[in-house]
Amino acid sequence: MRPAPSQEEVRRQNLGALLRHVHVHGATTRAELTTTLGLNRSTIGALTADLAGVGLVSEGTPKETGRAGRPSLVVRPESTRVYAYAYSVEVDRLRAARVGLGGAVLDRRELDRPRGLLAAEAALLLAGAVKEMQQVVPADAICVGTGVAVCGMVRREDGLVRLGPTTGWVDEPIGAALGAELGLDVPVTVGNVADAAAFAEHARGVAAGCDNVIYLYGDVGVGAGIIAGGRRLTGHGGYGGEVGHMKVVRDGMPCECGARGCWETEIGEHGLLRAAGRSDARGREALLAVFDAADRGDARAQTAVRQAGDWLGFGVANLVNVFNPEMVIFGGTMRDLYLAAAAQIRSRLNSNALGACLEHVRLRTPKLGEDAPLIGAAELAFERLLADPLDVG
């Protein structure tokens, strides 16, 4: 039998639970914390005092409540003082942001990413964006971590991108490269972009309160972030969620992973542009042009969109049957395809998914929009702090 946790361990767990609640839900009264966390008022008071003492939260009186009696103090995250850097490495762009405790985006930069750019080159560009942001960081502010969301298969133990077919990366050490360029004395946590986006939407987006979620993210390729039983499902090494490489067509079109007939060859950028007769085009704008042409009555574009929508519904039906989610979220280019071909997607889903699995599933677009990967990368960075708030710095 495991020994009972010590008083110090219990205290640190409670500190983490309180800080996590304020981080996710924002300003909260002591009374609400007492009810939510199931602790007595004196314990809540002591915990908030500890967190305030290390500069993670502040306390103050609420605005006019209209109620008689002494109002309960409000606990707020120190969003401008405590922050993490977040990065999203996508096929055609690099994004960097400074995100405060509580999820507020305090500053951001966006750069074009030439296709073929390797990890060391991407790290150099991102570090330059951070140096710009650092010029306006308050002197007493504390950086508690760095999170990176990458399109590719990320090894959990060290953040090595084992394979990024759409970025051209093989065994690229983006975490180590970025850490060396930044020179910050904080850990760099790397995760898959779809997994990071799912993490963000589950914590503070459209999937808040849902314990079983699939977030489909499209760029050139397609991946998924999966929440099962309230926990991120990333697999043994961290490579879970590569749903774009489900084989759906025997001896189908070649995929950038080296195989043939992968799902993303039918619903990803290349497949949709090929079907629309625009194989020479590429990028998000080219995809949006196809959707616009279909809207305006272009017959070939309409056929391409219907075909891709049918394939998207086909794959989602299989995922619904396997994971029985409460919600499926369509992010990145999958959002654009979902909005353009909702009828085909729902039709295929209704015909292929098991009735019992369909009963409660909802199809949604991200509440956090294009910021979901960035916010998710920040959430990865904040995890160490939320697990042990007194270990800050």
C-alpha positions as CSV (number, residue, x, y, z in Angstrom):
1,M,0.0,0.0,0.0
2,R,1.2,3.5,-0.8
3,P,1.8,5.7,2.3
4,A,-0.7,8.4,3.0
5,P,0.4,11.8,1.6
6,S,2.1,14.1,4.1
7,Q,0.6,17.4,5.1
8,E,3.0,19.2,2.9
9,E,2.1,17.1,-0.1
10,V,-1.6,17.7,0.5
11,R,-0.9,21.5,0.8
12,R,0.9,21.6,-2.5
13,Q,-1.9,19.6,-4.2
14,N,-4.4,22.0,-2.8
15,L,-2.3,25.0,-4.0
16,G,-2.2,23.5,-7.4
17,A,-5.9,22.8,-7.5
18,L,-6.7,26.4,-6.4
19,L,-4.3,28.0,-8.9
20,R,-5.5,25.8,-11.7
21,H,-9.1,26.8,-11.0
22,V,-8.2,30.5,-11.1
23,H,-6.0,30.0,-14.2
24,V,-8.9,28.4,-16.1
25,H,-11.9,30.2,-14.8
26,G,-10.5,33.6,-14.0
27,A,-11.3,35.9,-11.0
28,T,-13.1,33.8,-8.4
29,T,-14.4,34.7,-4.9
30,R,-13.1,32.9,-1.9
31,A,-16.6,31.7,-1.2
32,E,-16.8,30.1,-4.7
33,L,-13.4,28.5,-4.2
34,T,-14.6,27.1,-0.8
35,T,-17.6,25.5,-2.5
36,T,-15.8,24.3,-5.6
37,L,-12.7,22.8,-4.0
38,G,-14.5,21.4,-1.0
39,L,-12.2,23.1,1.5
40,N,-13.0,25.3,4.5
41,R,-12.7,29.1,4.5
42,S,-9.6,29.2,6.7
43,T,-7.8,26.7,4.4
44,I,-8.8,28.7,1.3
45,G,-7.5,31.9,3.0
46,A,-4.2,30.3,3.8
47,L,-3.7,28.9,0.3
48,T,-4.5,32.2,-1.4
49,A,-2.1,34.0,1.0
50,D,0.6,31.5,0.0
51,L,0.0,32.0,-3.7
52,A,-0.2,35.8,-3.3
53,G,3.1,35.7,-1.4
54,V,4.9,34.3,-4.4
55,G,3.2,36.7,-6.8
56,L,0.9,34.2,-8.6
57,V,-2.4,35.7,-7.6
58,S,-3.8,38.9,-6.1
59,E,-6.8,39.5,-3.9
60,G,-9.2,42.3,-3.8
61,T,-12.7,43.4,-3.1
62,P,-15.3,42.7,-5.8
63,K,-17.3,45.3,-7.6
64,E,-20.6,46.4,-6.1
65,T,-22.5,43.2,-5.3
66,G,-25.9,44.6,-4.2
67,R,-25.9,42.3,-1.2
68,A,-25.7,43.1,2.4
69,G,-22.8,42.0,4.6
70,R,-19.1,41.8,4.0
71,P,-18.3,40.7,0.4
72,S,-16.0,37.7,-0.2
73,L,-12.5,38.6,-1.5
74,V,-11.9,37.9,-5.2
75,V,-8.8,35.9,-6.2
76,R,-7.3,36.9,-9.6
77,P,-4.4,35.4,-11.6
78,E,-1.4,37.7,-12.0
79,S,-1.8,37.7,-15.7
80,T,0.6,40.5,-16.6
81,R,3.3,39.4,-14.1
82,V,3.4,35.6,-14.6
83,Y,3.5,34.4,-18.2
84,A,4.8,31.7,-20.6
85,Y,6.0,31.9,-24.2
86,A,4.0,29.9,-26.7
87,Y,4.9,29.0,-30.3
88,S,3.0,27.4,-33.1
89,V,5.1,25.9,-36.0
90,E,2.8,25.4,-38.9
91,V,3.3,24.6,-42.6
92,D,3.3,28.1,-43.9
93,R,3.8,30.3,-40.8
94,L,5.4,30.6,-37.5
95,R,3.6,32.2,-34.5
96,A,4.9,33.4,-31.2
97,A,3.0,34.8,-28.2
98,R,3.5,35.8,-24.6
99,V,0.5,34.4,-22.7
100,G,-0.3,35.4,-19.2
101,L,-1.4,33.2,-16.3
102,G,-5.2,32.9,-16.9
103,G,-4.8,32.5,-20.7
104,A,-4.6,36.2,-21.7
105,V,-2.5,36.7,-24.9
106,L,-0.4,39.7,-23.9
107,D,1.7,40.0,-27.1
108,R,2.1,38.1,-30.3
109,R,4.1,37.9,-33.5
110,E,3.5,36.1,-36.8
111,L,6.1,35.2,-39.5
112,D,6.0,33.5,-42.9
113,R,7.6,30.1,-42.9
114,P,9.1,29.1,-46.2
115,R,8.4,25.4,-46.8
116,G,11.6,23.4,-46.2
117,L,12.7,25.5,-43.2
118,L,14.4,23.2,-40.7
119,A,14.2,23.3,-36.9
120,A,17.3,25.4,-36.3
121,E,16.2,28.0,-38.8
122,A,12.7,28.1,-37.3
123,A,14.1,28.4,-33.8
124,L,16.2,31.4,-34.9
125,L,13.2,33.2,-36.3
126,L,11.1,32.5,-33.3
127,A,13.8,33.6,-30.9
128,G,14.0,36.9,-32.8
129,A,10.2,37.4,-32.3
130,V,10.7,36.7,-28.6
131,K,13.5,39.3,-28.3
132,E,11.1,41.9,-29.7
133,M,8.4,41.0,-27.2
134,Q,10.9,41.0,-24.3
135,Q,11.5,44.7,-24.9
136,V,8.1,45.5,-23.3
137,V,8.0,42.9,-20.6
138,P,7.7,44.4,-17.1
139,A,10.9,44.2,-15.1
140,D,9.3,42.2,-12.3
141,A,7.5,39.7,-14.6
142,I,8.3,36.0,-14.4
143,C,8.5,33.6,-17.3
144,V,7.5,30.1,-16.0
145,G,7.9,28.1,-19.2
146,T,7.8,27.7,-23.0
147,G,5.5,25.6,-25.0
148,V,5.7,24.7,-28.7
149,A,2.9,23.2,-30.9
150,V,4.3,21.5,-34.0
151,C,2.7,19.8,-37.1
152,G,4.3,16.4,-36.7
153,M,4.9,13.4,-34.6
154,V,6.5,14.6,-31.4
155,R,8.5,12.3,-29.0
156,R,7.1,13.1,-25.6
157,E,10.2,12.5,-23.6
158,D,12.4,15.2,-25.2
159,G,10.3,17.0,-27.8
160,L,12.1,15.6,-30.8
161,V,9.9,15.8,-34.0
162,R,10.3,12.2,-35.3
163,L,8.4,12.8,-38.5
164,G,6.7,15.9,-39.9
165,P,5.7,14.9,-43.4
166,T,4.0,18.3,-44.2
167,T,6.9,20.3,-42.8
168,G,9.6,18.0,-44.2
169,W,11.1,17.4,-40.7
170,V,12.7,14.1,-39.7
171,D,14.2,13.8,-36.2
172,E,14.3,17.5,-35.8
173,P,15.1,18.7,-32.2
174,I,13.0,21.8,-32.2
175,G,12.8,21.9,-28.4
176,A,16.5,21.8,-27.9
177,A,17.1,24.3,-30.8
178,L,14.6,26.7,-29.4
179,G,16.0,26.4,-25.9
180,A,19.5,27.1,-27.1
181,E,18.4,30.2,-29.1
182,L,16.2,31.7,-26.3
183,G,18.7,31.2,-23.5
184,L,15.9,31.3,-20.9
185,D,16.3,29.3,-17.7
186,V,12.9,27.6,-18.2
187,P,11.8,24.2,-19.7
188,V,10.7,23.9,-23.3
189,T,7.7,21.6,-23.7
190,V,6.9,20.4,-27.3
191,G,3.6,18.9,-28.4
192,N,1.7,18.1,-31.5
193,V,-0.4,21.0,-32.8
194,A,-3.7,19.1,-32.8
195,D,-3.1,17.8,-29.3
196,A,-2.3,21.3,-28.1
197,A,-5.4,22.8,-29.7
198,A,-7.5,20.0,-28.1
199,F,-6.0,20.8,-24.8
200,A,-6.9,24.5,-25.1
201,E,-10.4,23.9,-26.3
202,H,-11.0,21.4,-23.5
203,A,-9.6,23.8,-20.8
204,R,-11.2,27.1,-21.9
205,G,-12.9,26.7,-25.2
206,V,-16.0,25.1,-26.8
207,A,-15.3,21.7,-25.2
208,A,-15.0,23.0,-21.6
209,G,-17.0,20.5,-19.5
210,C,-16.7,17.7,-22.1
211,D,-14.6,14.7,-21.0
212,N,-14.5,13.0,-24.4
213,V,-13.5,15.1,-27.4
214,I,-11.8,14.8,-30.8
215,Y,-10.2,17.9,-32.2
216,L,-9.5,17.5,-36.0
217,Y,-6.8,19.9,-37.2
218,G,-6.0,20.4,-40.9
219,D,-3.1,22.1,-42.5
220,V,-1.5,20.3,-45.5
221,G,-2.1,17.1,-43.5
222,V,-4.6,16.1,-40.9
223,G,-4.1,15.1,-37.2
224,A,-6.3,14.8,-34.1
225,G,-6.1,15.7,-30.5
226,I,-8.0,13.3,-28.4
227,I,-9.4,13.8,-24.9
228,A,-10.7,10.5,-23.4
229,G,-12.2,10.5,-19.9
230,G,-11.0,14.0,-19.3
231,R,-7.4,13.2,-20.1
232,R,-5.2,13.8,-23.2
233,L,-4.7,10.5,-25.1
234,T,-1.3,10.8,-26.7
235,G,-0.1,7.1,-26.8
236,H,2.9,5.4,-25.4
237,G,5.6,7.6,-27.0
238,G,3.4,10.6,-27.6
239,Y,2.6,9.8,-31.2
240,G,-1.1,9.2,-30.9
241,G,-3.7,11.0,-32.9
242,E,-2.2,10.6,-36.4
243,V,-5.6,9.9,-37.8
244,G,-4.7,11.5,-41.2
245,H,-2.7,8.3,-41.9
246,M,-5.7,5.9,-41.5
247,K,-5.7,3.9,-44.7
248,V,-9.0,4.5,-46.5
249,V,-8.2,3.7,-50.2
250,R,-6.3,0.6,-51.1
251,D,-3.4,1.6,-53.5
252,G,-4.7,5.1,-53.4
253,M,-2.9,8.4,-53.9
254,P,0.7,8.6,-52.5
255,C,0.9,10.4,-49.1
256,E,3.9,12.4,-47.8
257,C,4.4,9.8,-45.1
258,G,5.5,7.3,-47.8
259,A,2.3,5.2,-47.8
260,R,-0.7,5.3,-50.1
261,G,-4.4,5.9,-49.6
262,C,-4.1,7.8,-46.3
263,W,-7.2,9.7,-45.2
264,E,-5.4,13.0,-45.6
265,T,-4.8,12.4,-49.3
266,E,-8.6,12.8,-49.7
267,I,-9.3,15.6,-47.3
268,G,-6.0,17.5,-47.0
269,E,-4.7,20.4,-49.0
270,H,-3.2,18.4,-51.8
271,G,-6.3,16.1,-52.3
272,L,-8.8,19.0,-52.4
273,L,-6.7,21.1,-54.8
274,R,-6.1,18.2,-57.0
275,A,-9.8,17.4,-57.2
276,A,-10.5,21.0,-58.0
277,G,-8.0,21.0,-60.9
278,R,-5.6,23.4,-59.0
279,S,-2.7,21.1,-58.3
280,D,-0.2,23.8,-58.9
281,A,-1.6,26.0,-56.1
282,R,-0.9,25.5,-52.4
283,G,-1.6,27.0,-49.0
284,R,-4.7,28.2,-47.0
285,E,-5.5,30.9,-49.5
286,A,-5.7,28.4,-52.4
287,L,-8.1,26.3,-50.4
288,L,-10.3,29.3,-49.5
289,A,-10.3,30.1,-53.2
290,V,-11.8,26.7,-54.0
291,F,-14.5,27.1,-51.3
292,D,-15.3,30.5,-52.7
293,A,-15.5,29.2,-56.3
294,A,-17.8,26.4,-55.1
295,D,-20.0,29.1,-53.4
296,R,-20.2,31.0,-56.7
297,G,-21.3,28.0,-58.7
298,D,-18.0,26.6,-60.1
299,A,-19.0,23.0,-60.9
300,R,-15.6,21.4,-60.5
301,A,-15.0,23.2,-57.2
302,Q,-18.4,22.1,-56.0
303,T,-17.6,18.5,-56.9
304,A,-14.2,18.7,-55.1
305,V,-15.8,20.1,-52.0
306,R,-18.6,17.5,-51.9
307,Q,-16.1,14.7,-52.4
308,A,-13.8,16.0,-49.7
309,G,-16.8,16.5,-47.4
310,D,-18.0,12.9,-48.0
311,W,-14.5,11.6,-47.1
312,L,-14.3,13.8,-44.0
313,G,-17.7,12.4,-42.8
314,F,-16.5,8.8,-43.6
315,G,-13.4,9.2,-41.4
316,V,-15.3,11.1,-38.6
317,A,-17.8,8.2,-38.5
318,N,-15.0,5.7,-37.9
319,L,-13.5,7.9,-35.1
320,V,-17.0,8.3,-33.5
321,N,-17.4,4.5,-33.5
322,V,-14.0,4.0,-32.0
323,F,-13.9,6.7,-29.3
324,N,-17.6,7.6,-28.7
325,P,-16.9,11.3,-28.2
326,E,-19.3,13.9,-26.9
327,M,-17.9,16.5,-29.4
328,V,-15.9,16.6,-32.6
329,I,-14.2,20.0,-33.3
330,F,-13.0,21.0,-36.7
331,G,-10.0,23.3,-36.6
332,G,-7.5,24.7,-39.1
333,T,-8.5,23.9,-42.7
334,M,-10.9,21.2,-41.4
335,R,-13.0,24.1,-40.1
336,D,-13.2,25.6,-43.6
337,L,-14.1,22.2,-45.1
338,Y,-16.7,21.5,-42.4
339,L,-18.4,24.9,-43.0
340,A,-18.4,24.4,-46.8
341,A,-19.6,20.7,-46.8
342,A,-21.6,20.3,-43.6
343,A,-24.4,18.5,-45.4
344,Q,-22.1,15.8,-47.0
345,I,-20.3,15.4,-43.7
346,R,-23.5,14.9,-41.6
347,S,-25.0,12.6,-44.3
348,R,-22.0,10.3,-44.3
349,L,-21.7,10.4,-40.5
350,N,-25.4,9.5,-40.1
351,S,-25.1,6.6,-42.5
352,N,-21.8,5.1,-41.3
353,A,-21.7,5.8,-37.5
354,L,-23.4,3.5,-35.0
355,G,-26.6,4.9,-33.7
356,A,-25.7,4.6,-30.0
357,C,-22.4,6.6,-30.7
358,L,-24.3,9.3,-32.6
359,E,-26.9,10.0,-29.9
360,H,-25.0,12.7,-28.1
361,V,-22.2,13.7,-30.4
362,R,-22.0,17.4,-31.3
363,L,-20.0,18.9,-34.3
364,R,-18.4,22.2,-33.5
365,T,-15.8,24.7,-34.7
366,P,-13.2,26.1,-32.2
367,K,-14.2,28.8,-29.8
368,L,-10.6,29.9,-29.6
369,G,-10.3,30.0,-33.4
370,E,-6.8,30.1,-34.9
371,D,-5.4,30.8,-31.4
372,A,-6.2,27.3,-30.2
373,P,-2.7,25.9,-30.9
374,L,-1.0,28.9,-29.4
375,I,-3.2,28.8,-26.2
376,G,-2.6,25.0,-26.1
377,A,1.2,25.5,-26.3
378,A,0.9,27.9,-23.4
379,E,-1.1,25.4,-21.4
380,L,1.7,22.9,-21.9
381,A,4.1,25.4,-20.6
382,F,2.0,26.2,-17.5
383,E,1.5,22.5,-16.5
384,R,4.7,22.4,-14.4
385,L,3.7,25.5,-12.5
386,L,0.1,24.3,-11.9
387,A,1.4,20.9,-10.6
388,D,3.5,22.6,-8.0
389,P,3.0,26.4,-7.7
390,L,5.6,26.9,-5.0
391,D,8.3,25.6,-7.5
392,V,8.0,28.8,-9.6
393,G,11.4,30.1,-10.5
